[in-house]
Amino acid sequence: MALAQPAGADEATPGESALRLAELTGVREAIEQNVEQMIRVQIARNPALAPQRAALTRFFARHMGWEALRPEVVRLYREAFSERELRELVAFYGSPTGRKARERLPALEDAVARIGMERLQEHTSEFIEMTRVPPPAPAPAPVPWRGLGPRP
């Protein structure tokens, strides 16, 4: 089954499909949120930096922002997927189903992780029992010296 190609996909320059996929899947958003989070963390750790928020924003944007990382993101996507695969992924994530998947999959992944953690907590005693290290075997009793040869 062939997926519909976005208009002009055949004329896309190298990297355009990768860039579009990164945007459709929220990579740009995530990077920008990460920059904001880094700024908040730095100020929380050192409140004296609060008046320098604008400088922190410029610094993190310059080195970790979307514009700074965009070429690397495109390179990584192009290494991971062929141009055809990128176009297919763009078509999917640009579709209503793809947008729904992007919206709902993170919550589903979180729910699965929570279920796993709940299961582990329910069976903690079993885990402890299975991983309990047996006490070391007692050392052999010393052989009494009988007066033959040097004393141990």
N, C-alpha and C positions, 0 to 999 in steps of 0.2 A: 504494500500500500504506500503510495507516494504521498508525501505531505505537501500541501500547498506552499509555494515559495513566496516570500514577501515580494512586493512589487520592486523591480529593479535589483533583485538579489544577484542575478547573474553578472550585473555590472559593478557590484560592490568591490571596492578596493580592498586589498589585503588588510585584515584587521577590523573592518567595519562590522562584520558579523560577530566577531569576538566582542567588540565594544558594545554592540547592541545586546548581546546575550548577558554581558555583565550588568548592564543597566536594567534589563528585564528581570533578572534574578535578584536584584537588590544589592549587588556588590557595591555599587557607588554609594547607596544609602548607608550600608554597613560601615564602609570606610569613613564616611563623614561622621557617623555616630561614634565610631571608635576614636576619632580625633577629639570630639567633644568630651567623651569619657576620659581620655588621657588628660585633658586640661582639668577636668573636675578632680581627678585623682591627685594631680600635682598640687593643686590649690588646697585640697583636703589635707595632704601630707605636710604642706608648708603654706599656711595661711598668709604669710608675708608676700607670697606671689600673687595674691588676689589683685593688687593694683596693676600688675603686669599681664593681666588676662589677654589684652590685645596682642602683646608680644608673644605670649604662649600660643595664641591662635595662629599667628603668622608662622611661627616656628613649626608647629605640628602640621599645619597645612602645607608648608613648603616641603617637609620631609615625609609625611604620612598621609596627606590628603589625597583626594581622588585624582587631581591633576598630576601630582607627583607619582602616584602609583599606577596610573592608567596605562602607560606603556608596558609595564611589567605584567599587569593583569591581562592585557591583550596577548602578550607573548605566552603566558602560561596557558591561556585558553587555546591558542593556536597550536601549542605543543600537545595539548591533551586531546584535541578534536580536529578532524579534517574540516576543510571549508564546507563541504557538503553537510557534515554532522552539525556544524555550527549553524548553518542556515536552517536545518531541520529543528534544532533546539530553539532558535529564534522564532520559528513558526509556531512551535508548541507553546512556549512561554508567552507569546503574543496573543495566543488564542484564549477564549474564555476559560477553557479547562486548565490551561497552563497558569493563568492568573489565579484561578481558584487553588491549584496545587501549591503555588508559591505562598498564598495566603494561609492555607490550612496545614501544610506539611510540618512546619515548625512546631505547632501545637501538638500534632499527632506524635512527632518524635519525642517531645517532652513527656507526653502521656506514657509512651512505651518505656522511656527511661524511668519514670516514677514507678510504674508497675514493676520493673526489674528491681528497683531499690526496695520496694515494699516486700517483694518475694525474698530478697536477701535478708531483710530484717526479720521476716517470719521464720527464717531457717538459720539464724545466727548460731544457735546452740549446736545444730548439726555441723555447721562449718567449723566451729571451735573443736568439736569432737574429732572431725576428720583431719584437722591440721594439728592436733595436739602432738607434741613431740614427746615420745616416751622418755622416762628418766633414763639417764645413762646406766648401763649395766654396772653392777658393783665390781670394784677392782678385785682381782684374784687375791686370795689370802696369801700373805707372805709365807714363804717356805722357811721353816725354822732352821737356824744355822746349826750344823752338826759338828762343827769344829774341823771340817775338812776344807782346806784351802782358805783364801782370804775371806774375811768377814764381809758380807754384803753391806 
